[in-house]
């Protein structure tokens, strides 16, 4: 870190307008920071994620990112990927660049810009898939305050953070949930509006209690891979998330000819400056 600190940006991701998405804190010049400083700063920002941009160690990547919640490091997360790419491009004076590659703990993640100017990432392969075990379902039922028969379908949609996802019979039921913490688990919940638009909620239960992530790229990527494969959705589509928190998250999902799921949304810089982690 230089004498004047690290360049910093706070980026709103997936929002229909500024302040309606999910913020991520991005420390741009982080190669002088050790892990303890990263963890301390991420805990201090108290956002769902804070990222630190570093020189790549893989010749195929443009930059490397480390992603921290206030309590732990994540191998991958969606809205921090888009927000970090946005901040990296702006810092380099290349805001309109069409393609780039991010290095993170799950490997290389490709990003592209679509015809509307939105950044999108290629959903990484699931590290865990298939139906949930009954013991996991019991925890989810207790956390969500559901009856077991209200779950229409269920699957692991884990591409790094650990998502276990359940499908309910409607978006209305998803929005009406009043979850309470039961056991450490990242729970995705999805239901469809009458027009077929999916409504998602991402709930994280850990030793700090339960919190809801406003708009979650990793969850949307995993859910897309699951529901497209099972024929419950067709691409392209636009998912809603954050409604229960007063946000207006919109996640644009597409699938290319090679079967790769692309997850994109608006990215807007809200705060810039320098920080001294």
C-alpha positions as CSV (number, residue, x, y, z in Angstrom):
1,X,0.0,0.0,0.0
2,X,1.4,3.4,-0.9
3,X,1.7,6.4,1.4
4,X,-1.6,7.8,0.1
5,X,-3.5,4.6,0.6
6,X,-5.4,2.3,-1.8
7,X,-7.8,3.4,-4.4
8,X,-11.3,2.4,-3.5
9,X,-14.8,2.1,-5.0
10,X,-18.2,1.1,-3.7
11,X,-20.3,-0.3,-6.6
12,X,-24.0,-0.9,-6.7
13,X,-24.6,-4.2,-8.5
14,X,-27.9,-5.6,-10.1
15,X,-30.0,-2.5,-9.1
16,X,-32.7,-1.1,-11.3
17,X,-31.4,2.3,-10.1
18,X,-28.7,3.5,-7.8
19,X,-29.3,2.3,-4.3
20,X,-31.6,-0.6,-5.4
21,X,-29.0,-3.3,-5.8
22,X,-26.3,-4.9,-3.7
23,X,-23.2,-2.8,-2.8
24,X,-19.7,-4.2,-2.8
25,X,-16.6,-2.5,-1.5
26,X,-13.6,-2.8,-3.8
27,X,-10.1,-2.1,-2.7
28,X,-8.3,-1.6,-6.0
29,X,-4.6,-1.5,-5.1
30,X,-4.5,-4.3,-2.6
31,X,-1.2,-6.0,-3.4
32,X,0.5,-4.4,-0.3
33,X,-2.1,-5.8,2.1
34,X,-1.7,-9.0,4.1
35,X,-4.7,-11.3,4.8
36,X,-5.1,-10.0,8.3
37,X,-5.6,-6.4,7.0
38,X,-8.1,-7.7,4.4
39,X,-10.2,-9.5,7.0
40,X,-10.1,-6.6,9.3
41,X,-11.2,-4.1,6.6
42,X,-14.0,-6.4,5.4
43,X,-15.3,-6.8,8.9
44,X,-15.2,-3.0,9.3
45,X,-17.1,-2.2,6.1
46,X,-19.8,-4.6,7.3
47,X,-21.1,-5.1,3.8
48,X,-22.1,-8.6,2.5
49,X,-18.7,-8.7,0.6
50,X,-15.6,-6.6,0.3
51,X,-13.1,-7.5,-2.5
52,X,-9.4,-6.9,-2.9
53,X,-7.8,-6.6,-6.4
54,X,-4.4,-8.1,-6.9
55,X,-2.1,-8.9,-9.8
56,X,-3.0,-12.2,-11.5
57,X,-0.9,-15.3,-11.0
58,X,-2.4,-17.0,-14.1
59,X,-1.3,-15.6,-17.5
60,X,-4.9,-16.1,-18.7
61,X,-6.3,-13.7,-16.2
62,X,-6.5,-9.9,-16.2
63,X,-6.5,-9.6,-12.4
64,X,-7.0,-11.7,-9.2
65,X,-9.6,-11.0,-6.6
66,X,-10.0,-12.1,-3.0
67,X,-13.6,-11.9,-1.6
68,X,-14.4,-11.5,2.1
69,X,-17.6,-11.3,4.1
70,X,-17.3,-9.7,7.5
71,X,-16.5,-13.2,8.9
72,X,-14.9,-15.3,6.2
73,X,-13.3,-15.6,2.8
74,X,-15.4,-16.9,-0.1
75,X,-14.0,-18.8,-3.1
76,X,-16.5,-17.1,-5.4
77,X,-19.4,-14.7,-5.3
78,X,-21.5,-13.2,-8.1
79,X,-22.1,-9.5,-7.3
80,X,-18.5,-9.0,-6.1
81,X,-17.3,-10.4,-9.4
82,X,-19.3,-7.9,-11.4
83,X,-18.6,-5.0,-9.1
84,X,-14.8,-5.9,-9.0
85,X,-14.7,-6.1,-12.8
86,X,-16.5,-2.7,-13.1
87,X,-14.1,-1.1,-10.6
88,X,-11.0,-2.6,-12.3
89,X,-12.1,-1.4,-15.8
90,X,-12.8,2.1,-14.5
91,X,-9.5,2.3,-12.7
92,X,-7.7,1.3,-15.9
93,X,-9.7,3.8,-18.0
94,X,-11.3,1.0,-20.0
95,X,-15.0,1.2,-18.9
96,X,-16.3,0.0,-22.3
97,X,-14.1,-3.1,-22.7
98,X,-16.1,-6.1,-23.8
99,X,-14.2,-9.1,-22.4
100,X,-12.0,-9.9,-19.4
101,X,-11.0,-12.8,-17.2
102,X,-11.0,-12.8,-13.4
103,X,-8.9,-15.1,-11.3
104,X,-10.3,-16.2,-7.9
105,X,-10.3,-19.3,-5.7
106,X,-12.6,-21.3,-7.9
107,X,-10.3,-20.7,-10.9
108,X,-10.8,-18.4,-13.9
109,X,-14.1,-16.7,-14.5
110,X,-14.9,-15.1,-17.8
111,X,-16.8,-11.9,-18.1
112,X,-18.3,-10.1,-21.1
113,X,-20.4,-7.1,-21.8
114,X,-23.8,-7.6,-23.5
115,X,-25.5,-5.5,-26.1
116,X,-27.1,-3.4,-23.5
117,X,-23.8,-2.6,-21.8
118,X,-24.3,-4.8,-18.8
119,X,-21.4,-6.9,-17.5
120,X,-22.1,-10.6,-17.1
121,X,-20.1,-13.5,-15.8
122,X,-20.0,-17.1,-16.9
123,X,-21.5,-19.2,-14.1
124,X,-18.8,-21.5,-12.8
125,X,-19.5,-25.3,-12.6
126,X,-21.4,-26.4,-9.6
127,X,-19.2,-28.0,-6.9
128,X,-22.2,-29.8,-5.5
129,X,-25.5,-30.6,-7.2
130,X,-28.4,-33.1,-6.9
131,X,-31.3,-33.3,-4.4
132,X,-30.8,-32.2,-0.8
133,X,-30.6,-34.7,1.9
134,X,-33.6,-35.0,4.3
135,X,-31.6,-33.7,7.2
136,X,-30.8,-30.6,5.2
137,X,-34.4,-30.2,4.2
138,X,-35.5,-30.4,7.8
139,X,-33.2,-27.5,8.7
140,X,-34.5,-25.5,5.8
141,X,-38.1,-26.1,6.7
142,X,-37.4,-25.0,10.3
143,X,-35.5,-21.9,9.1
144,X,-38.2,-20.8,6.7
145,X,-41.2,-21.7,8.8
146,X,-42.6,-24.0,6.2
147,X,-44.4,-27.3,6.0
148,X,-42.4,-30.0,4.2
149,X,-45.1,-30.4,1.5
150,X,-44.7,-26.7,0.5
151,X,-41.4,-27.5,-1.1
152,X,-42.0,-28.3,-4.7
153,X,-38.4,-29.3,-5.5
154,X,-35.0,-28.9,-4.1
155,X,-31.3,-29.1,-5.0
156,X,-27.8,-28.2,-4.1
157,X,-26.9,-25.2,-6.3
158,X,-23.4,-24.7,-4.8
159,X,-20.8,-23.0,-7.0
160,X,-18.6,-22.0,-4.0
161,X,-20.6,-20.3,-1.3
162,X,-22.6,-23.4,-0.4
163,X,-26.2,-22.7,-1.6
164,X,-28.9,-25.3,-0.8
165,X,-32.0,-24.2,-2.7
166,X,-35.7,-24.9,-2.5
167,X,-38.5,-24.2,-5.0
168,X,-41.9,-23.0,-3.6
169,X,-45.2,-22.9,-5.5
170,X,-45.2,-19.1,-6.0
171,X,-43.3,-15.9,-5.7
172,X,-45.9,-14.7,-3.3
173,X,-45.1,-17.5,-0.9
174,X,-41.4,-16.7,-1.2
175,X,-42.0,-13.0,-0.3
176,X,-44.2,-13.9,2.6
177,X,-41.5,-16.0,4.4
178,X,-40.4,-14.9,7.9
179,X,-37.2,-16.9,8.4
180,X,-35.5,-17.6,11.7
181,X,-32.0,-19.0,12.2
182,X,-31.8,-22.7,12.9
183,X,-28.4,-24.0,11.8
184,X,-25.4,-22.7,9.7
185,X,-26.6,-23.0,6.1
186,X,-26.8,-20.8,3.0
187,X,-30.4,-21.2,1.8
188,X,-31.7,-20.1,-1.6
189,X,-35.5,-19.8,-2.1
190,X,-37.2,-19.4,-5.5
191,X,-40.7,-19.2,-6.7
192,X,-42.3,-18.0,-9.9
193,X,-44.6,-15.1,-10.5
194,X,-47.8,-15.7,-12.6
195,X,-45.9,-14.5,-15.7
196,X,-43.1,-17.0,-15.1
197,X,-40.6,-14.5,-13.7
198,X,-38.6,-16.0,-10.9
199,X,-38.4,-14.3,-7.4
200,X,-35.4,-15.3,-5.3
201,X,-34.2,-14.8,-1.7
202,X,-30.8,-15.6,-0.4
203,X,-30.5,-16.3,3.3
204,X,-27.3,-16.9,5.2
205,X,-27.4,-18.4,8.6
206,X,-24.1,-18.4,10.6
207,X,-22.8,-17.9,14.1
208,X,-23.8,-14.2,13.8
209,X,-27.4,-15.1,13.2
210,X,-29.4,-14.8,10.0
211,X,-29.1,-12.1,7.3
212,X,-30.5,-11.8,3.8
213,X,-28.3,-11.0,0.9
214,X,-30.1,-8.3,-1.3
215,X,-29.2,-9.6,-4.7
216,X,-27.0,-12.7,-5.2
217,X,-25.2,-13.5,-8.4
218,X,-23.8,-16.9,-7.3
219,X,-27.2,-18.0,-6.2
220,X,-28.8,-16.9,-9.4
221,X,-26.1,-18.7,-11.4
222,X,-26.7,-22.0,-9.5
223,X,-30.5,-21.7,-9.7
224,X,-30.3,-21.0,-13.4
225,X,-28.2,-24.1,-14.0
226,X,-30.7,-26.2,-12.0
227,X,-34.0,-24.8,-13.3
228,X,-32.9,-24.5,-16.9
229,X,-31.7,-28.1,-16.9
230,X,-35.0,-29.3,-15.4
231,X,-37.1,-27.3,-17.8
232,X,-38.8,-25.1,-15.2
233,X,-37.3,-22.0,-16.9
234,X,-36.1,-21.0,-20.4
235,X,-33.4,-18.5,-21.2
236,X,-33.1,-15.6,-21.5
237,X,-35.0,-14.4,-18.5
238,X,-34.8,-11.7,-15.8
239,X,-34.9,-12.7,-12.1
240,X,-36.1,-10.5,-9.3
241,X,-34.4,-10.4,-5.9
242,X,-34.3,-8.0,-3.0
243,X,-38.0,-7.2,-3.0
244,X,-38.5,-8.3,0.6
245,X,-35.7,-5.8,1.6
246,X,-37.1,-2.8,-0.4
247,X,-34.5,-3.3,-3.2
248,X,-35.2,-3.7,-6.9
249,X,-32.6,-6.3,-8.0
250,X,-32.8,-7.5,-11.6
251,X,-30.5,-10.3,-12.7
252,X,-30.3,-11.0,-16.4
253,X,-29.7,-14.6,-17.2
254,X,-28.9,-16.1,-20.6
255,X,-27.5,-19.4,-21.9
256,X,-25.2,-19.6,-24.9
257,X,-25.0,-22.3,-27.6
258,X,-22.4,-24.2,-25.6
259,X,-24.7,-24.4,-22.6
260,X,-22.8,-21.8,-20.5
261,X,-25.1,-19.8,-18.2
262,X,-24.3,-16.0,-18.2
263,X,-25.4,-13.9,-15.2
264,X,-25.4,-10.1,-15.6
265,X,-26.8,-6.9,-14.3
266,X,-26.2,-3.1,-14.0
267,X,-23.1,-1.9,-12.2
268,X,-22.8,1.7,-11.0
269,X,-20.0,3.4,-9.0
270,X,-21.5,5.2,-6.0
271,X,-18.4,6.0,-3.9
272,X,-14.8,6.6,-4.9
273,X,-11.7,7.6,-3.0
274,X,-8.8,6.2,-1.1
275,X,-8.7,4.0,2.0
276,X,-6.0,2.9,4.4
277,X,-6.9,-0.6,5.6
